[in-house]
Amino acid sequence: MKGILALLLLLALPCRAQPSVSETELDQRIQGLLQGAELNVARHALRYSEVGPLALDRNQRLLARSLEPAQAQARADQAEAARNPTLTNNFFYVHQDRNLVQQNLPNTRYVLLASGYNLAQATLYTLGQNQMLNRTSLFIPIYTGGRLESNMHLQERLTEAARHDLRRERQLTAFAAKQQYLQVLLAQENRRVADKLLARAQGIQALASSRLNAGVANQLELLQADVSLANAQDAEVKTQASWQQAQSDLAVQLDLPVLSEFEPREDLKSADLLTQEPLPPGVLKDWLSLSLKQRPELEAYRQRLLANVEEANVARADLLPQLGLAINYDVIGAPSRLGGGPSLIATLSIPLYDGGVANAKLKEIDLHRLQLKAEELHEIEGVELEVRQAALKIEEADQRLETATRAQKKAGEALRIAELRYQVGAGTSLEVVEAQAALGNADFELADAHFRQVLARAQLNLALGQPQKEGPSWEK
C-alpha cells in the first residue's frame, strides 16, 4: 500500500523547465549597471552576417520574451497534473470543555466538531476532553466530463501560439539589429564624405587666401571660401555625432556597454553585403504566397482558434456529471486510545442548474472566437501589405542607386572642371564652392542609396518571415 502511494505521488510531480538565465545572474547584471561597472569602453570588430545571430543570443528584450513559452508550458504542466491523483494528510486536535464531555451518554461521547470533517458520529467515541483526528486521503478523479482533458489541450495550443510569437519576435529582433548595423555603416560613410568635404574646403580656403595675398583675388572670394569651410566643419560635427549615436544604439541591441565602439569589417559598397540578403525566387505573387505560409504570427492565430474550441469544451464540461474516488485512512480517538481504519468514498456530482454561468461563458468564448478571426483577417491583409511595400522599396532603392551613381559621377566631373578653371583664373571661387557642395550632396545621396538598397532587401525577408540564421556568441 505504501509503495503504491509513493509511486502515485512521484507520478504526480510536474516537470519544471529551467530558464536559460538565472535570477542571480540578472540581479548581478542590474547591480553592475547601477554601480557603473559596465561603462568601460571596448572595441568590437563586426560583420553584417554576425549582427543578427548576436542579437538573438544577447538581446535582453528578446530574453524576456523568450520566457513566455516556458511560462505557457508551465501552465500546460499544471493542467496535465490536475488529472493525477492527489494525496493529502490532515491532522486535527480538539479540546472540549469537561461539561460538554459529561453531557454525552456514557461510552458514546461524540467529538462535537468532528462533523465538519465529514466523519460519521457512529465512528467517533471519546474517552476524554482531548481528541485526535488524522486523515490520510488519496483522491482519484474518475470522470470530469472531459474538463481536465480539454484544459490540457487548451494549454498545449496556447503554448504553441507562444512559441510562434517568439519566432516572430526573434525575426524582429534580428532585423532591428541588422538595420542598426546598416545605420552604423551609413554613419561611417557619411563621416568619410564629411572628411573629404572638409579637406576640399580647407584647400580652397588656403588657395583663396594665397590668391588674395598675391593680389589676384578679392575679399569676396576669400569670404566665400570661409563660408564653405564653416559648412564643411558643421557637416563634420553632425556626422561625428551620428556615428557615435549609431554605435550606442547598436550596443544596446547587442547588450553591450553603451560606450562600446565598433569596427565594421565592411562598408555599404561591399560586394558581399547584398548577398547576405538574397531575394527569394519568383515574382510578387510567389512572395505573397510564401509569406502566408511562413509568417509565425499567422500560425499563432490558428493555434489560438484551436485553443478557443477547447476553452468552449471546458465550459460545457461544467454542466456534465463528475465522478471521483477517495481512499481514506483515519486515525481517531483520545491520545491514550487511538484507533484507525480505511474507508472508500465515491462521489458523484450531477449539476442541475448553475444560474446561467456556463451559458454566459460560452457566449464570451464565441465572441472571443469572432474577435480572433477578425484579427487574423487583419493580420493576413497586413502581411500582404508589408510584402507589397517591401517589393516597391526594392524597386525604388535600385532606381535611386542608379540615379545617385550617375549624379555623383557628374558632380565629381563638374568639381574637377571648376577647380581647373579657378586655378587658371578663368573661374571664380563661387563656382568651386558650389561644385564642392554639389559633390558632397551627391556623395551623401549615394551612401543613402546603398543603405536603402540593403535595407529594402532585409525588409522583404522580414515580411516573408524568412528563418533566422544562428551564429556566433560572445561572452557576456
C-alpha positions in Angstrom: 0.0 0.0 0.0 2.8 2.5 0.9 4.7 1.6 -2.3 1.6 2.3 -4.4 1.0 5.7 -2.7 4.7 6.7 -3.1 4.5 5.8 -6.8 1.4 7.8 -7.4 2.9 10.8 -5.6 6.0 10.5 -7.8 4.0 10.4 -11.0 2.0 13.4 -9.9 5.1 15.7 -9.6 5.2 18.1 -12.6 8.4 18.5 -14.7 9.7 22.1 -14.5 11.6 23.7 -17.3 14.6 25.6 -16.2 15.1 29.1 -17.7 18.2 29.9 -19.8 19.3 32.6 -17.4 19.2 32.6 -13.6 17.7 35.2 -11.3 21.1 35.6 -9.6 22.7 36.5 -12.9 20.1 39.1 -13.7 20.5 40.6 -10.2 24.2 40.8 -10.7 23.9 42.5 -14.1 21.4 45.0 -12.7 23.6 45.9 -9.7 26.6 46.1 -12.0 24.9 48.6 -14.3 23.6 50.7 -11.3 27.2 50.9 -9.9 28.7 51.7 -13.3 30.7 48.5 -13.6 29.9 48.1 -17.4 30.8 51.6 -18.6 34.3 50.7 -19.8 34.9 51.4 -23.5 35.6 48.3 -25.6 36.1 47.9 -29.4 34.5 45.1 -31.3 35.1 44.0 -34.8 31.8 43.1 -36.5 30.3 42.0 -39.8 26.8 42.1 -41.1 26.4 38.4 -41.1 27.2 38.3 -37.3 24.8 41.0 -36.1 21.6 39.0 -36.4 22.8 35.9 -34.6 24.5 38.0 -31.9 21.2 39.9 -31.2 19.3 36.6 -31.0 21.9 35.5 -28.4 22.3 38.6 -26.3 19.3 41.0 -26.7 17.7 41.4 -23.3 14.2 42.3 -24.5 14.2 39.1 -26.5 15.4 37.2 -23.5 12.4 38.4 -21.5 10.1 37.4 -24.3 11.8 34.0 -24.6 10.5 33.1 -21.1 6.8 33.3 -22.3 6.7 29.9 -24.0 8.3 28.4 -20.8 5.6 30.0 -18.7 2.9 28.7 -21.1 4.5 25.2 -20.8 4.3 25.5 -17.0 0.6 26.2 -17.3 0.3 23.2 -19.6 2.1 21.1 -17.0 -0.4 22.3 -14.3 -3.3 21.3 -16.5 -1.8 17.9 -17.0 -1.0 17.4 -13.3 -4.6 18.3 -12.4 -5.8 14.9 -13.7 -3.4 13.0 -11.5 -4.4 11.5 -8.1 -3.8 13.8 -5.1 -2.6 12.6 -1.7 -3.2 14.7 1.4 -2.8 14.3 5.2 -4.8 16.4 7.6 -4.2 16.4 11.4 -6.6 17.9 13.9 -6.6 18.3 17.7 -9.9 19.0 19.5 -10.1 20.1 23.2 -13.6 20.1 24.7 -14.9 21.6 27.9 -15.5 18.9 30.6 -19.2 19.9 30.8 -19.6 19.2 27.1 -18.0 15.8 27.5 -20.2 14.9 30.5 -23.4 15.8 28.6 -22.7 12.8 26.3 -24.0 9.3 27.1 -21.5 7.0 28.7 -19.2 5.3 26.3 -20.7 7.2 23.3 -19.1 10.6 23.9 -19.0 12.3 20.4 -16.4 14.8 19.3 -18.7 17.7 18.6 -16.5 19.4 16.0 -15.9 16.2 14.0 -18.9 16.7 11.9 -17.0 19.3 9.9 -14.6 16.7 8.9 -17.2 14.5 7.1 -17.0 11.8 9.7 -19.9 9.8 10.8 -20.9 10.1 14.5 -21.0 6.3 14.9 -17.3 6.1 14.3 -16.3 8.6 16.9 -16.1 7.6 20.5 -14.2 9.7 23.1 -12.8 8.9 26.4 -11.8 12.4 27.5 -11.5 16.1 26.7 -8.5 15.8 24.3 -9.3 14.2 21.0 -7.1 13.4 17.9 -8.0 13.1 14.3 -5.7 12.2 11.4 -7.0 11.6 7.9 -4.7 10.5 5.0 -6.7 10.7 1.8 -6.0 9.6 -1.8 -8.4 11.2 -4.3 -8.6 9.9 -7.8 -10.7 11.8 -10.4 -12.5 9.2 -12.4 -14.7 11.4 -14.8 -14.9 15.1 -15.2 -16.9 15.4 -18.3 -13.7 16.0 -20.3 -12.9 19.2 -18.5 -9.4 18.2 -17.5 -8.5 16.8 -20.9 -9.9 19.9 -22.7 -8.0 22.1 -20.4 -4.8 20.2 -21.2 -5.4 20.6 -24.9 -6.2 24.3 -24.4 -2.9 25.0 -22.6 -1.0 23.0 -25.3 -2.4 25.2 -28.0 -1.6 28.3 -26.1 1.9 27.1 -25.6 2.3 26.5 -29.4 1.0 30.0 -30.0 3.5 31.4 -27.6 6.3 29.6 -29.4 5.2 31.1 -32.8 5.0 34.5 -31.3 8.6 34.1 -30.0 9.7 33.1 -33.5 8.3 36.4 -34.9 9.9 38.3 -32.1 13.3 36.7 -32.9 12.9 37.8 -36.6 12.0 41.4 -35.5 15.0 41.5 -33.1 17.4 40.3 -35.7 16.1 42.8 -38.2 16.3 45.7 -35.8 20.0 44.8 -35.1 20.8 44.5 -38.8 19.1 47.8 -39.5 21.1 49.4 -36.7 24.3 48.0 -38.1 23.5 49.4 -41.5 22.9 52.8 -39.7 26.5 52.4 -38.4 27.8 51.8 -41.9 25.8 54.8 -43.2 27.2 57.0 -40.4 30.7 55.7 -41.2 30.3 56.5 -44.9 28.9 60.0 -44.1 32.0 60.6 -41.9 34.2 59.8 -44.9 32.2 62.2 -47.1 32.4 64.9 -44.5 36.2 64.4 -44.1 36.5 64.9 -47.9 34.4 68.0 -47.9 36.4 69.4 -45.1 39.7 68.7 -46.8 38.4 70.3 -50.1 37.1 73.3 -48.2 40.4 73.8 -46.4 42.2 73.5 -49.7 40.1 76.1 -51.5 40.3 78.4 -48.5 44.0 78.2 -48.5 44.2 78.8 -52.2 41.8 81.8 -52.0 43.9 83.3 -49.2 47.1 82.8 -51.3 45.5 84.5 -54.3 44.3 87.4 -52.1 47.8 87.9 -50.8 49.1 87.8 -54.3 46.6 90.4 -55.4 44.8 88.2 -58.0 41.7 87.7 -55.9 39.3 89.9 -53.9 38.0 89.7 -50.4 34.7 88.2 -51.6 36.4 85.1 -52.9 38.0 84.6 -49.5 34.7 85.1 -47.7 33.0 82.5 -49.9 35.8 80.1 -49.2 35.4 80.7 -45.4 31.7 80.1 -45.6 32.3 76.8 -47.4 34.8 75.8 -44.8 32.3 76.6 -42.0 29.7 74.5 -43.7 32.1 71.6 -44.0 33.1 71.9 -40.4 29.4 71.8 -39.4 28.9 68.7 -41.5 31.9 67.1 -39.8 30.4 67.7 -36.3 27.0 66.3 -37.3 28.3 63.2 -38.9 30.6 62.5 -35.9 27.5 62.8 -33.6 25.5 60.5 -35.9 28.4 58.0 -35.8 28.5 58.0 -32.0 24.7 57.7 -31.7 24.5 54.8 -34.2 27.2 52.9 -32.3 25.4 53.4 -28.9 22.1 52.2 -30.4 23.8 49.1 -31.8 25.4 48.4 -28.4 22.0 48.4 -26.8 20.7 45.9 -29.4 23.6 43.6 -28.7 23.5 44.0 -24.9 26.9 45.7 -24.7 28.0 48.7 -22.7 26.6 51.9 -24.2 30.1 53.3 -24.7 31.2 50.4 -26.8 32.8 51.2 -30.2 32.6 49.1 -33.3 35.0 48.4 -36.2 32.8 47.4 -39.2 34.7 44.9 -41.4 32.8 46.1 -44.5 31.2 49.2 -45.9 28.0 50.0 -47.7 29.7 49.4 -51.1 31.0 45.9 -50.2 30.2 43.4 -52.9 29.1 40.6 -50.5 26.8 42.8 -48.4 23.8 42.3 -50.8 24.5 38.5 -50.9 23.6 38.4 -47.1 20.0 39.4 -48.0 19.2 37.3 -51.2 15.9 37.8 -52.9 13.8 34.7 -52.9 13.0 33.2 -56.4 9.7 34.2 -58.1 7.7 37.3 -58.5 5.4 39.3 -56.2 2.6 36.7 -56.2 5.1 34.0 -55.2 6.4 36.1 -52.4 2.8 36.8 -51.2 2.1 33.0 -51.1 5.4 32.3 -49.3 4.7 34.9 -46.6 1.3 33.5 -45.8 2.9 30.1 -45.3 5.9 31.2 -43.3 4.8 34.1 -41.1 4.8 32.7 -37.5 2.1 35.0 -36.2 -0.4 33.6 -38.6 0.1 30.1 -37.2 -0.2 31.6 -33.7 -3.7 32.8 -34.6 -4.6 29.3 -35.8 -3.4 27.8 -32.5 -5.4 30.4 -30.6 -8.5 29.5 -32.5 -8.0 25.8 -31.7 -7.5 26.8 -28.1 -10.8 28.7 -28.2 -12.6 25.4 -29.2 -11.0 23.7 -26.2 -12.0 26.5 -23.9 -15.6 26.0 -25.0 -15.3 22.3 -24.2 -14.1 23.2 -20.7 -17.1 25.5 -20.2 -19.5 22.7 -21.4 -17.9 20.2 -19.1 -19.1 22.2 -16.1 -22.6 21.1 -16.9 -21.7 17.4 -17.0 -21.6 14.9 -14.1 -18.3 14.4 -12.3 -17.2 11.2 -10.5 -14.3 10.9 -8.0 -13.0 8.2 -5.8 -11.4 8.8 -2.3 -9.4 6.2 -0.4 -9.0 7.4 3.3 -7.3 6.1 6.3 -8.5 7.7 9.6 -6.8 7.6 13.0 -9.3 8.7 15.6 -9.7 8.9 19.4 -8.1 10.1 22.6 -4.3 10.2 22.8 -4.3 7.1 25.0 -6.7 5.1 22.9 -6.2 5.7 19.2 -7.9 3.6 16.6 -7.9 3.7 12.8 -9.0 2.1 9.6 -9.5 2.6 5.9 -12.6 3.9 4.1 -13.7 4.2 0.5 -15.8 7.1 -0.7 -17.2 7.5 -4.2 -18.5 11.0 -5.1 -20.9 11.6 -8.0 -21.7 15.2 -8.6 -24.6 16.0 -11.1 -25.1 19.7 -11.8 -28.7 20.6 -12.2 -28.7 24.4 -12.5 -25.8 26.8 -12.4 -27.7 30.1 -12.7 -26.6 30.6 -16.4 -22.9 30.8 -15.7 -21.9 28.2 -18.3 -24.0 29.8 -21.0 -22.5 33.2 -20.3 -19.0 31.7 -20.5 -19.9 30.1 -23.9 -21.2 33.4 -25.2 -18.0 35.1 -24.2 -15.9 32.4 -25.8 -17.9 32.7 -29.1 -17.4 36.4 -29.1 -13.7 35.9 -28.5 -13.5 33.5 -31.4 -15.1 36.1 -33.7 -12.6 38.6 -32.5 -9.7 36.2 -33.2 -10.9 35.6 -36.7 -11.3 39.3 -37.4 -7.8 39.9 -36.1 -6.4 37.0 -38.2 -8.0 38.5 -41.3 -6.5 41.9 -40.5 -3.1 40.3 -39.9 -3.2 38.5 -43.3 -4.0 41.7 -45.0 -1.2 43.4 -43.1 1.3 40.7 -44.1 0.3 41.1 -47.8 0.7 44.9 -47.5 4.2 44.5 -45.9 5.3 42.3 -48.7 4.0 44.6 -51.4 5.6 47.7 -49.7 8.9 45.8 -49.4 8.8 44.9 -53.1 8.2 48.5 -54.0 11.0 49.7 -51.8 13.4 47.3 -53.5 12.5 48.8 -56.9 12.7 52.3 -55.6 16.1 51.6 -53.9 17.6 50.1 -57.1 16.5 53.0 -59.2 17.7 55.6 -56.6 21.1 53.9 -56.6 21.4 54.1 -60.3 20.4 57.8 -60.3 22.7 58.6 -57.4 25.6 56.9 -59.0 25.2 58.9 -62.2 24.7 62.1 -60.2 27.9 61.5 -58.2 30.0 60.9 -61.3 28.7 64.1 -62.9 29.2 66.2 -59.7 32.8 64.9 -59.5 33.5 65.9 -63.1 31.9 69.3 -62.5 34.1 69.9 -59.5 37.2 68.9 -61.5 36.4 71.4 -64.2 35.5 74.2 -61.7 38.9 73.7 -59.9 40.8 73.8 -63.2 39.0 77.0 -64.3 39.7 78.6 -60.9 43.4 77.6 -60.9 44.0 79.2 -64.4 41.9 82.3 -63.4 39.0 81.5 -65.8 36.6 80.8 -63.0 35.6 82.0 -59.6 35.8 80.6 -56.2 32.0 80.6 -56.0 31.9 78.0 -58.8 34.3 75.8 -56.9 32.3 76.2 -53.7 29.1 75.3 -55.4 30.7 72.4 -57.2 32.1 71.1 -53.9 28.7 71.4 -52.2 27.0 69.6 -55.1 29.6 66.7 -54.9 29.2 66.5 -51.2 25.4 66.2 -51.5 25.8 63.6 -54.3 28.2 61.6 -52.1 25.7 61.7 -49.2 22.9 60.6 -51.5 24.9 57.8 -52.9 25.7 56.5 -49.4 22.0 56.7 -48.5 21.1 54.8 -51.7 23.4 52.0 -50.9 22.0 51.9 -47.4 18.4 51.7 -48.7 19.2 49.0 -51.2 20.4 46.6 -48.5 17.7 47.6 -46.0 14.9 47.1 -48.6 16.0 43.5 -49.1 16.2 42.9 -45.4 12.7 44.3 -45.0 11.4 41.9 -47.7 12.9 38.9 -46.0 11.4 40.1 -42.7 8.0 40.5 -44.4 8.3 37.0 -45.8 9.1 35.5 -42.4 12.4 34.0 -43.6 14.1 31.8 -41.0 16.9 33.4 -38.9 20.4 32.1 -39.1 22.1 31.1 -35.9 25.7 32.2 -35.5 28.5 33.2 -33.1 28.0 34.0 -29.5 30.1 36.4 -27.4 30.8 36.0 -23.7 28.8 38.4 -21.7 
